[in-house]
Amino acid sequence: MAGELSTSPGAREAQRKPVGRTVWVSGPVVKAEVEHSVFMGEQMEVGDERLIGEVIGVSGGQALLQVYEETEGLGPGRPVFSTGLPMFVTLGPGLVGSVFDGIQRPLHALEKAGPYISRGTKATPLDTEKRWHFVPRKRAGEKIGAGEVLGIVQETSVIEHRVLVPPEVSGELASVVPEGEYTVADVVATVRRHETGEEMSLTMAHRWPVKRPRPYHSHLRPEVPLITGQRIFDLFFPLAKGGTAAIPGGFGTGKTVTQHQLSKWAMADIIVFVGCGERGNEMAEVLLVFPELADPRTKRPLMEKTVLIGNTSNMPVAAREASIYTGITIAEYYRDMGYDVALMADSTSRWAEALREVSGRLEEMPAEEGFPAYLAARLAQFYERAGYVETLGGATGSVTVIGAVSPAGGDFSEPVTQHTKRFTRCFWALDKDLAAARYFPAINYLESYSGYLDEVGEWWHRKYDARWRALRDEAMRLLQEDSRLQRIVRLIGEDALPDEQRLIIEGSRLLQEACLQQNANDPVDTFCQPEKQLALLGAVLHFVKRAEEVVKKGAPIHRVREMAVREEIVRAKEKIPNDQLDRFKELTRRIDEEMDALYRDFRRVT
């Protein structure tokens, strides 16, 4: 397969003959005596079953390998084979809609051998027999640069796959095939390179090392929010396209459900979902649900824009690291086509635990809580691959990374959460007390924050409503004041407070029930478009403002709580669909009518 990665004749020969023998095995870590030099990061094959591994250490004539498959039964003296290549993924048409394991083996191909993945099973990542309709966008004789679009393929009904010239390849097109049906292994063009004059064959697919970020022209300022349809995120803690976010939370707080919601409804062109060390039933739910759900923009099945990478908790632990890098490399590939990509990593804590296990078997000096000293560096390298960029081909695209974190016991002071917090600008903290109270999404609005408020403010002002930031800040002040009063309530009780302060508590309660809580299983409330979010928040704050006026005039707080329109506000998120927003004007009119009636009734009584 043509591309920037190629196997030399000597390396191909080495693939057929062992280049060394194993001398020591400890879980996923293997030490081997090798007969010729190997390089850090080189992909190797171990044992008669040719288990996939990677060189993680070299010393003299010995190499340390991290094996991404189960090593049970592997002992000293087993052969080791070289590939001459770094760990790589194959990129081309057929990625979208597919399900891969951590080392990019397609699970639909592996299942043909049985319900369990056998060790050493090989399968090509892309279907080499399927024919794609290729439409060239360049002609022979044209100059062509790295990252430019060579042609297009309709990958799914909603995704146009732009076949790119591999990075670091440029020159003059010596030949291009005519429009027609071709496989990913067929040569579709030849490029005469400027430097050497040699001709290089290009197919619709190429390989790329997973631990090497794909190059781009320039990094741009993230200014457009990634609309998720979830009010707590879009209104209060927005995430920009090309940004980074962390979702930390203890067991049962809703990390996976939250990421599923984001995957389903985020306004991204491509979703890459990496199940890294999580339970298999959660990945199974994705496989069952996504084909049945429609994207809110295209009305087509979500799987037509989704790539799934499943490395569940019962799979080899070392492959968790591979799955993370496989996912981010695929995301960068579609970014280079000019798409906005959202990558969900569930969860990076399981990846960190894999790093800790491998580090322990290597007998490295442990850092805090047994994690390796390079934990922070690995997390930083991962999140730094997010971004909103101008691509080599001149388009703009983005990779947005949303990583779940699973701190033991919900302790946010543990190393993975703390380091992740350093490298992400959105922090969506899940709260076990809110989850226990069946409050979902269980986002703690006092611990959470977003570093993109200023960047995305202009977009909200231009696209929807200039009042977005003012409404958001007013709501946050209400929630913060309620938090302060709750400390007093726990000491003396709510009834001891004056009505003005009790109204703050009531307003905060209404805000939480009507706006912050969102039912993922309700067909109307599961996705809330920005106009409805603003209308709902505006209705809540209008109710609170009018209530303040009547309470200041002496109306008792219990009369405010008993208003029929209060329940209408709470139910509006489920009763008013996204395409019937005019009904919020009627709701506002009802608020004014009942508040005016209360004021008149109170005046007559007094």
C-alpha positions as CSV (number, residue, x, y, z in Angstrom):
1,M,0.0,0.0,0.0
2,A,1.5,3.3,-1.1
3,G,2.1,6.1,1.3
4,E,4.8,7.7,3.4
5,L,5.2,4.4,5.3
6,S,6.8,1.7,3.3
7,T,8.6,-1.5,4.1
8,S,12.1,-1.9,2.7
9,P,13.1,-5.1,1.0
10,G,15.4,-5.9,3.9
11,A,12.6,-5.4,6.4
12,R,10.2,-7.6,4.3
13,E,12.8,-10.3,4.4
14,A,13.1,-9.9,8.2
15,Q,9.3,-10.3,8.5
16,R,9.7,-13.8,7.1
17,K,12.7,-14.8,9.2
18,P,13.1,-14.3,13.0
19,V,15.4,-11.5,14.0
20,G,15.6,-12.7,17.7
21,R,14.3,-14.8,20.5
22,T,12.4,-14.0,23.6
23,V,14.3,-14.4,26.9
24,W,11.9,-13.0,29.5
25,V,8.1,-12.5,29.7
26,S,6.1,-10.6,32.3
27,G,2.5,-10.0,31.4
28,P,2.4,-7.7,28.4
29,V,6.2,-7.0,28.6
30,V,8.6,-9.1,26.7
31,K,12.4,-9.0,26.6
32,A,14.1,-10.3,23.5
33,E,17.6,-10.9,22.2
34,V,17.8,-9.4,18.7
35,E,20.3,-10.1,16.0
36,H,20.2,-6.7,14.3
37,S,19.3,-3.2,15.4
38,V,15.7,-2.2,16.1
39,F,14.3,1.2,16.8
40,M,12.1,2.7,19.4
41,G,8.5,2.4,18.5
42,E,9.0,-0.2,15.9
43,Q,6.2,-2.7,15.4
44,M,7.3,-6.2,16.1
45,E,5.6,-9.7,16.0
46,V,6.2,-12.1,18.8
47,G,6.0,-15.9,18.9
48,D,4.8,-18.4,16.4
49,E,1.3,-16.7,16.5
50,R,3.0,-13.4,15.6
51,L,1.4,-11.3,18.4
52,I,1.5,-7.6,17.6
53,G,3.9,-5.6,19.8
54,E,6.0,-2.5,19.9
55,V,9.6,-1.7,20.9
56,I,9.6,0.4,24.1
57,G,13.2,0.0,25.1
58,V,16.6,-0.9,23.5
59,S,19.8,-1.8,25.2
60,G,22.7,-3.4,23.4
61,G,21.5,-6.5,21.8
62,Q,18.3,-6.6,23.7
63,A,14.9,-5.0,23.1
64,L,11.9,-4.5,25.4
65,L,8.6,-5.1,23.7
66,Q,5.1,-4.1,24.8
67,V,2.7,-6.7,23.4
68,Y,-0.8,-5.7,22.5
69,E,-2.3,-9.2,22.7
70,E,-2.7,-11.8,25.4
71,T,0.8,-13.3,26.3
72,E,-0.4,-16.3,28.3
73,G,1.6,-19.4,27.3
74,L,4.4,-17.3,25.8
75,G,7.8,-18.3,27.1
76,P,11.6,-17.8,26.5
77,G,13.0,-19.0,23.2
78,R,10.1,-17.9,21.0
79,P,10.8,-16.2,17.7
80,V,10.6,-12.4,17.2
81,F,9.9,-10.9,13.8
82,S,10.6,-7.3,12.6
83,T,8.3,-5.3,10.4
84,G,10.7,-2.3,9.8
85,L,7.8,0.0,10.5
86,P,6.6,2.0,13.5
87,M,3.1,1.3,15.0
88,F,0.8,2.6,12.3
89,V,-2.9,2.8,11.2
90,T,-4.2,2.5,7.7
91,L,-6.2,5.5,6.6
92,G,-8.6,5.5,3.7
93,P,-12.2,4.9,2.6
94,G,-14.1,2.5,4.8
95,L,-13.2,3.8,8.2
96,V,-16.6,5.5,8.9
97,G,-19.2,3.0,10.1
98,S,-16.6,0.4,11.1
99,V,-15.7,-1.0,14.5
100,F,-12.1,-1.7,15.3
101,D,-10.1,-3.1,18.2
102,G,-7.2,-1.1,19.7
103,I,-4.7,-2.2,17.0
104,Q,-7.2,-1.4,14.2
105,R,-8.4,-4.9,13.5
106,P,-12.0,-4.7,12.2
107,L,-14.2,-6.7,14.6
108,H,-16.7,-7.6,11.9
109,A,-13.9,-9.5,10.2
110,L,-12.6,-11.1,13.4
111,E,-16.0,-12.4,14.4
112,K,-16.0,-14.7,11.5
113,A,-13.5,-16.9,13.4
114,G,-15.9,-17.1,16.4
115,P,-17.2,-14.9,19.3
116,Y,-13.8,-14.6,20.9
117,I,-10.7,-12.9,19.3
118,S,-8.0,-15.5,18.9
119,R,-4.4,-14.5,19.5
120,G,-2.4,-13.6,16.4
121,T,-5.5,-13.2,14.3
122,K,-4.8,-10.9,11.4
123,A,-7.3,-8.8,9.4
124,T,-6.8,-5.9,7.0
125,P,-8.2,-2.7,8.5
126,L,-9.9,-1.7,5.2
127,D,-11.8,-4.0,2.9
128,T,-9.4,-4.5,0.0
129,E,-12.0,-6.1,-2.2
130,K,-14.7,-3.4,-2.0
131,R,-14.8,-1.1,-5.0
132,W,-15.3,2.6,-4.5
133,H,-16.4,5.2,-7.0
134,F,-13.3,7.5,-7.3
135,V,-13.7,10.9,-8.9
136,P,-10.4,12.6,-9.6
137,R,-9.9,16.3,-8.7
138,K,-6.5,16.7,-10.2
139,R,-5.1,16.2,-13.7
140,A,-1.9,14.7,-14.9
141,G,0.8,17.4,-15.3
142,E,-0.5,19.5,-12.4
143,K,1.7,20.4,-9.4
144,I,0.4,18.9,-6.3
145,G,1.4,19.4,-2.6
146,A,1.1,17.4,0.6
147,G,-2.4,17.2,2.0
148,E,-4.2,18.3,-1.2
149,V,-7.3,16.6,-2.4
150,L,-6.5,14.1,-5.1
151,G,-10.0,12.9,-5.6
152,I,-13.3,12.1,-3.8
153,V,-15.2,9.0,-2.8
154,Q,-18.7,8.9,-1.3
155,E,-17.9,6.9,1.8
156,T,-21.4,7.1,3.3
157,S,-24.5,9.0,2.4
158,V,-23.3,11.9,4.5
159,I,-19.5,11.7,4.3
160,E,-17.6,12.6,1.2
161,H,-14.2,11.0,1.6
162,R,-11.5,13.3,0.3
163,V,-8.6,11.2,-0.9
164,L,-5.5,13.2,0.3
165,V,-2.0,13.2,-1.0
166,P,0.0,11.8,2.0
167,P,1.9,14.3,4.1
168,E,5.5,15.0,2.9
169,V,4.6,13.9,-0.6
170,S,4.7,16.6,-3.3
171,G,5.7,17.0,-6.9
172,E,4.1,16.7,-10.3
173,L,1.3,14.3,-11.1
174,A,2.6,11.9,-13.7
175,S,-0.7,10.1,-14.1
176,V,-4.2,10.0,-12.6
177,V,-6.8,7.3,-13.3
178,P,-10.1,8.3,-14.9
179,E,-13.3,8.3,-12.9
180,G,-14.4,4.8,-12.0
181,E,-14.6,1.9,-9.5
182,Y,-11.4,1.1,-7.7
183,T,-10.3,-0.7,-4.5
184,V,-8.2,0.9,-1.8
185,A,-5.2,-1.2,-3.0
186,D,-5.4,0.0,-6.6
187,V,-3.0,2.7,-7.8
188,V,-5.0,5.8,-8.6
189,A,-2.1,8.2,-9.3
190,T,1.7,8.5,-9.6
191,V,3.6,11.5,-8.4
192,R,7.0,12.6,-9.8
193,R,8.8,13.9,-6.7
194,H,10.7,17.2,-7.0
195,E,13.7,16.2,-4.9
196,T,14.6,13.0,-6.6
197,G,12.6,12.8,-9.8
198,E,11.4,9.3,-8.9
199,E,7.8,8.3,-9.4
200,M,5.7,7.3,-6.4
201,S,2.5,5.3,-6.7
202,L,-0.5,6.5,-4.6
203,T,-3.6,4.5,-3.7
204,M,-6.7,5.7,-2.0
205,A,-5.2,4.7,1.4
206,H,-2.0,5.3,3.2
207,R,-0.4,4.5,6.5
208,W,0.6,6.8,9.3
209,P,2.5,6.3,12.6
210,V,0.0,6.5,15.5
211,K,2.3,8.3,17.9
212,R,3.3,11.0,15.4
213,P,0.8,13.9,15.1
214,R,-0.2,14.6,11.5
215,P,1.2,17.9,10.3
216,Y,-0.9,21.0,9.5
217,H,-0.2,24.5,8.2
218,S,-1.2,26.6,11.2
219,H,-3.1,26.5,14.4
220,L,-6.2,28.8,14.6
221,R,-8.1,30.3,17.5
222,P,-11.1,28.1,18.5
223,E,-14.1,30.5,18.3
224,V,-17.0,28.3,17.3
225,P,-18.7,26.3,20.0
226,L,-19.3,22.6,19.6
227,I,-23.1,22.5,20.1
228,T,-24.0,19.4,21.9
229,G,-27.8,19.8,22.5
230,Q,-27.1,19.5,26.2
231,R,-28.1,22.7,28.1
232,I,-25.6,22.4,30.9
233,F,-22.7,22.4,28.4
234,D,-23.9,24.7,25.7
235,L,-25.3,27.4,27.9
236,F,-23.1,27.3,31.0
237,F,-19.8,25.5,30.2
238,P,-19.3,25.6,26.4
239,L,-16.7,23.7,24.5
240,A,-15.2,25.2,21.3
241,K,-14.5,23.1,18.2
242,G,-10.9,22.1,18.4
243,G,-11.0,22.4,22.2
244,T,-10.4,19.9,25.0
245,A,-12.7,18.8,27.8
246,A,-12.5,16.4,30.8
247,I,-15.5,14.6,32.3
248,P,-14.3,13.3,35.7
249,G,-16.6,11.3,38.0
250,G,-16.8,8.3,40.2
251,F,-18.6,5.0,39.5
252,G,-22.2,5.4,38.6
253,T,-22.2,9.2,38.1
254,G,-23.0,9.0,34.4
255,K,-19.7,9.5,32.5
256,T,-20.5,6.9,29.8
257,V,-24.1,8.1,29.4
258,T,-22.8,11.7,29.1
259,Q,-20.3,10.7,26.4
260,H,-23.0,8.7,24.6
261,Q,-25.2,11.8,24.6
262,L,-22.4,13.9,23.3
263,S,-21.6,11.3,20.6
264,K,-25.2,11.2,19.5
265,W,-26.0,14.9,19.3
266,A,-22.8,16.9,19.1
267,M,-22.7,19.1,15.9
268,A,-19.6,17.4,14.6
269,D,-19.1,16.0,11.1
270,I,-17.3,12.9,12.4
271,I,-17.5,11.1,15.7
272,V,-14.6,8.8,16.9
273,F,-15.6,6.9,20.0
274,V,-12.8,5.1,21.8
275,G,-14.0,2.6,24.5
276,C,-10.7,2.3,26.4
277,G,-10.9,-0.3,29.2
278,E,-14.6,0.2,29.9
279,R,-17.2,-2.6,30.3
280,G,-18.1,-4.5,27.2
281,N,-21.8,-4.0,27.7
282,E,-21.4,-0.3,27.3
283,M,-19.7,-0.7,23.9
284,A,-22.4,-3.2,23.0
285,E,-25.0,-0.5,23.8
286,V,-23.3,1.9,21.4
287,L,-23.4,-0.8,18.7
288,L,-27.1,-1.4,19.2
289,V,-28.3,2.1,19.7
290,F,-26.3,4.2,17.2
291,P,-27.7,2.5,14.0
292,E,-31.2,3.2,15.3
293,L,-30.6,6.9,16.0
294,A,-30.7,9.7,13.4
295,D,-28.3,12.6,13.3
296,P,-30.3,15.9,14.0
297,R,-28.7,17.7,11.0
298,T,-28.8,15.0,8.3
299,K,-31.6,12.7,9.6
300,R,-29.4,9.8,8.7
301,P,-28.2,7.0,11.0
302,L,-25.4,8.1,13.4
303,M,-23.2,5.2,12.3
304,E,-22.8,6.8,8.9
305,K,-20.6,9.4,10.6
306,T,-19.1,7.4,13.4
307,V,-15.9,5.3,13.9
308,L,-15.9,3.0,16.9
309,I,-12.7,1.7,18.6
310,G,-13.5,-0.9,21.2
311,N,-10.8,-2.0,23.7
312,T,-12.9,-3.2,26.6
313,S,-11.8,-4.3,30.1
314,N,-11.6,-8.0,29.2
315,M,-9.1,-7.3,26.3
316,P,-5.3,-7.1,26.8
317,V,-4.5,-4.2,29.0
318,A,-1.5,-2.9,26.9
319,A,-3.8,-2.4,23.9
320,R,-5.5,0.4,25.7
321,E,-2.6,2.7,24.9
322,A,-2.8,1.6,21.2
323,S,-6.5,2.3,21.1
324,I,-6.1,5.9,22.3
325,Y,-3.5,6.7,19.6
326,T,-5.4,4.8,16.9
327,G,-8.5,7.0,17.7
328,I,-6.6,10.3,17.7
329,T,-4.8,9.5,14.4
330,I,-8.1,8.6,12.6
331,A,-9.6,11.9,14.0
332,E,-6.6,13.9,12.6
333,Y,-7.0,12.2,9.2
334,Y,-10.6,13.4,8.8
335,R,-9.6,16.8,10.2
336,D,-7.2,17.1,7.3
337,M,-10.1,16.6,4.9
338,G,-11.7,19.8,6.4
339,Y,-14.1,18.1,8.8
340,D,-14.9,18.9,12.4
341,V,-14.2,15.8,14.4
342,A,-15.2,15.0,18.0
343,L,-13.2,12.3,19.8
344,M,-14.7,10.6,22.9
345,A,-12.2,8.7,25.0
346,D,-13.9,6.6,27.7
347,S,-11.8,6.5,29.8
348,T,-8.3,7.9,30.0
349,S,-8.0,6.6,33.6
350,R,-8.0,3.0,32.2
351,W,-5.3,4.0,29.8
352,A,-3.3,5.4,32.8
353,E,-3.8,2.2,34.7
354,A,-2.4,0.3,31.8
355,L,0.7,2.6,31.8
356,R,1.0,1.9,35.5
357,E,0.9,-1.9,35.0
358,V,3.5,-1.8,32.2
359,S,5.7,0.5,34.2
360,G,5.5,-1.7,37.2
361,R,6.6,-4.8,35.2
362,L,9.5,-2.8,33.8
363,E,10.5,-2.1,37.4
364,E,10.5,1.7,36.8
365,M,10.6,4.1,39.7
366,P,6.9,4.9,40.5
367,A,5.7,8.4,41.0
368,E,2.5,9.4,42.9
369,E,0.1,6.6,43.5
370,G,2.3,4.2,41.6
371,F,1.7,5.9,38.2
372,P,4.9,6.3,36.1
373,A,6.7,9.7,36.2
374,Y,5.8,10.3,32.5
375,L,2.0,10.1,33.1
376,A,1.6,13.9,32.8
377,A,3.7,14.0,29.6
378,R,1.6,11.2,27.9
379,L,-1.6,13.0,28.8
380,A,-0.3,16.3,27.5
381,Q,0.8,14.7,24.2
382,F,-2.6,13.2,23.8
383,Y,-4.7,16.4,24.5
384,E,-2.2,18.6,22.5
385,R,-3.3,16.8,19.3
386,A,-6.7,18.5,19.6
387,G,-7.0,21.8,17.7
388,Y,-8.7,24.0,15.1
389,V,-6.3,24.2,12.2
390,E,-5.6,25.2,8.7
391,T,-4.7,22.0,7.0
392,L,-1.8,21.4,4.5
393,G,-4.4,21.5,1.7
394,G,-5.7,24.9,2.7
395,A,-9.0,23.8,4.3
396,T,-10.0,24.3,8.0
397,G,-10.8,21.4,10.3
398,S,-10.8,20.6,13.9
399,V,-10.3,17.7,16.4
400,T,-12.2,18.2,19.7
401,V,-11.1,15.8,22.4
402,I,-13.5,14.9,25.3
403,G,-11.9,12.5,27.8
404,A,-13.7,10.8,30.6
405,V,-11.7,10.3,33.8
406,S,-12.6,7.7,36.4
407,P,-11.0,8.7,39.7
408,A,-11.1,5.9,42.3
409,G,-13.8,6.8,44.9
410,G,-14.6,10.0,43.0
411,D,-11.5,11.6,44.4
412,F,-10.6,14.5,42.1
413,S,-7.2,15.0,43.8
414,E,-5.8,11.8,42.4
415,P,-3.0,12.2,39.7
416,V,-5.0,11.4,36.5
417,T,-7.7,14.0,37.2
418,Q,-5.2,16.6,38.4
419,H,-2.9,16.2,35.4
420,T,-5.9,16.1,33.0
421,K,-7.2,19.3,34.6
422,R,-3.9,21.0,33.6
423,F,-4.2,20.2,29.9
424,T,-7.9,20.7,29.3
425,R,-9.8,24.0,29.2
426,C,-13.2,22.5,30.0
427,F,-13.8,20.7,33.2
428,W,-17.3,19.0,33.5
429,A,-17.3,17.6,37.1
430,L,-19.8,14.8,37.8
431,D,-21.1,14.7,41.3
432,K,-22.0,11.4,43.1
433,D,-24.5,13.1,45.4
434,L,-26.4,14.5,42.4
435,A,-26.3,11.1,40.7
436,A,-27.6,9.4,43.9
437,A,-30.5,11.9,43.9
438,R,-31.3,10.9,40.3
439,Y,-30.3,14.3,39.0
440,F,-28.9,13.9,35.5
441,P,-26.7,15.0,33.9
442,A,-25.0,15.0,37.4
443,I,-22.8,18.0,36.6
444,N,-21.6,19.9,39.6
445,Y,-22.1,23.5,38.3
446,L,-19.9,24.9,41.1
447,E,-16.9,22.8,40.4
448,S,-17.2,22.8,36.6
449,Y,-15.7,25.6,34.4
450,S,-15.0,26.5,30.8
451,G,-12.1,28.4,29.4
452,Y,-13.9,29.1,26.1
453,L,-16.5,31.6,27.3
454,D,-14.8,34.6,25.8
455,E,-13.9,32.8,22.5
456,V,-17.4,31.6,21.8
457,G,-19.3,34.7,23.0
458,E,-19.0,36.4,19.6
459,W,-20.5,33.4,17.9
460,W,-23.5,33.4,20.2
461,H,-23.9,37.2,19.7
462,R,-23.8,36.9,15.9
463,K,-25.7,33.7,15.4
464,Y,-28.4,33.8,18.1
465,D,-28.7,36.3,20.9
466,A,-26.4,39.0,22.2
467,R,-27.9,38.3,25.7
468,W,-26.4,34.8,25.9
469,R,-23.4,35.8,28.2
470,A,-25.6,38.1,30.3
471,L,-28.2,35.4,30.8
472,R,-25.6,32.8,31.6
473,D,-23.8,35.0,34.1
474,E,-27.1,35.9,35.8
475,A,-28.0,32.2,36.1
476,M,-24.6,31.4,37.6
477,R,-24.9,34.2,40.1
478,L,-28.3,32.7,41.2
479,L,-26.8,29.2,41.6
480,Q,-23.8,30.6,43.5
481,E,-25.9,32.6,45.9
482,D,-28.1,29.6,46.5
483,S,-25.0,27.5,47.4
484,R,-24.1,30.2,50.0
485,L,-27.6,30.2,51.4
486,Q,-27.7,26.4,51.6
487,R,-24.9,26.4,54.2
488,I,-27.1,28.6,56.3
489,V,-30.2,26.5,55.7
490,R,-28.3,23.4,57.0
491,L,-27.8,25.2,60.3
492,I,-31.1,27.1,60.9
493,G,-33.6,25.7,58.3
494,E,-35.1,27.4,55.3
495,D,-38.1,28.7,57.1
496,A,-35.9,31.0,59.2
497,L,-34.8,33.0,56.1
498,P,-36.5,36.1,54.9
499,D,-38.7,35.7,51.8
500,E,-36.2,37.5,49.6
501,Q,-33.6,34.8,50.3
502,R,-36.1,32.0,50.2
503,L,-36.9,33.2,46.7
504,I,-33.3,32.9,45.7
505,I,-33.4,29.2,46.8
506,E,-36.7,28.7,44.9
507,G,-35.3,30.4,41.8
508,S,-32.3,28.2,41.8
509,R,-34.4,25.1,42.3
510,L,-36.5,26.1,39.3
511,L,-33.4,26.7,37.2
512,Q,-32.1,23.3,38.0
513,E,-35.4,21.4,37.4
514,A,-36.3,23.3,34.2
515,C,-33.0,23.9,32.6
516,L,-30.0,22.1,34.0
517,Q,-31.7,18.7,34.3
518,Q,-32.2,16.9,30.9
519,N,-33.8,13.6,30.2
520,A,-31.6,11.5,27.8
521,N,-34.5,9.1,27.3
522,D,-37.2,11.6,26.4
523,P,-37.6,12.0,22.6
524,V,-38.1,15.8,22.9
525,D,-35.7,16.6,25.7
526,T,-32.8,14.4,24.6
527,F,-31.6,17.1,22.2
528,C,-32.2,20.8,22.8
529,Q,-31.2,23.2,20.0
530,P,-29.6,26.6,20.9
531,E,-32.7,28.7,20.3
532,K,-34.7,26.5,22.7
533,Q,-32.0,26.6,25.3
534,L,-32.0,30.4,25.3
535,A,-35.8,30.6,25.3
536,L,-36.0,28.2,28.2
537,L,-33.3,29.9,30.3
538,G,-35.0,33.3,29.5
539,A,-38.4,32.0,30.7
540,V,-36.9,30.8,34.0
541,L,-35.0,34.1,34.7
542,H,-38.1,36.1,33.7
543,F,-40.2,34.2,36.2
544,V,-37.5,34.8,38.9
545,K,-37.3,38.5,38.1
546,R,-41.1,39.0,38.2
547,A,-41.3,37.0,41.5
548,E,-38.7,39.3,43.0
549,E,-40.9,42.3,42.2
550,V,-44.0,40.8,43.8
551,V,-42.1,39.5,46.9
552,K,-40.5,42.9,47.5
553,K,-44.1,44.3,47.5
554,G,-44.9,41.9,50.3
555,A,-46.4,38.8,48.5
556,P,-45.6,35.6,50.4
557,I,-43.2,33.1,48.9
558,H,-45.6,30.2,49.2
559,R,-47.9,31.9,46.7
560,V,-45.1,32.0,44.1
561,R,-44.4,28.3,44.6
562,E,-48.0,27.4,44.1
563,M,-48.3,29.2,40.7
564,A,-49.6,26.9,37.9
565,V,-47.2,28.5,35.4
566,R,-44.2,27.3,37.5
567,E,-45.0,23.7,36.6
568,E,-45.5,24.7,33.0
569,I,-41.9,26.1,32.9
570,V,-40.6,22.8,34.3
571,R,-42.5,20.8,31.7
572,A,-41.6,23.1,28.8
573,K,-38.3,21.2,28.1
574,E,-40.3,18.1,27.3
575,K,-43.6,19.6,26.1
576,I,-42.3,22.2,23.6
577,P,-40.4,20.7,20.7
578,N,-37.5,22.4,19.0
579,D,-39.6,23.5,16.1
580,Q,-42.4,25.1,18.1
581,L,-40.5,27.9,19.9
582,D,-43.3,30.4,19.5
583,R,-44.9,28.7,22.4
584,F,-42.4,30.3,24.7
585,K,-43.9,33.7,23.9
586,E,-47.2,32.3,25.2
587,L,-45.4,30.9,28.3
588,T,-43.9,34.3,29.0
589,R,-47.4,35.9,28.7
590,R,-48.7,33.4,31.2
591,I,-45.9,34.3,33.6
592,D,-46.8,37.9,33.4
593,E,-50.5,37.3,33.8
594,E,-50.2,35.2,36.9
595,M,-47.6,37.5,38.5
596,D,-49.9,40.5,37.8
597,A,-52.8,38.6,39.3
598,L,-50.8,37.7,42.4
599,Y,-49.9,41.3,42.8
600,R,-53.5,42.5,42.5
601,D,-54.7,39.8,44.9
602,F,-52.2,40.7,47.5
603,R,-53.0,44.4,47.2
604,R,-56.7,43.6,47.8
605,V,-55.8,41.5,50.9
606,T,-53.6,44.1,52.4
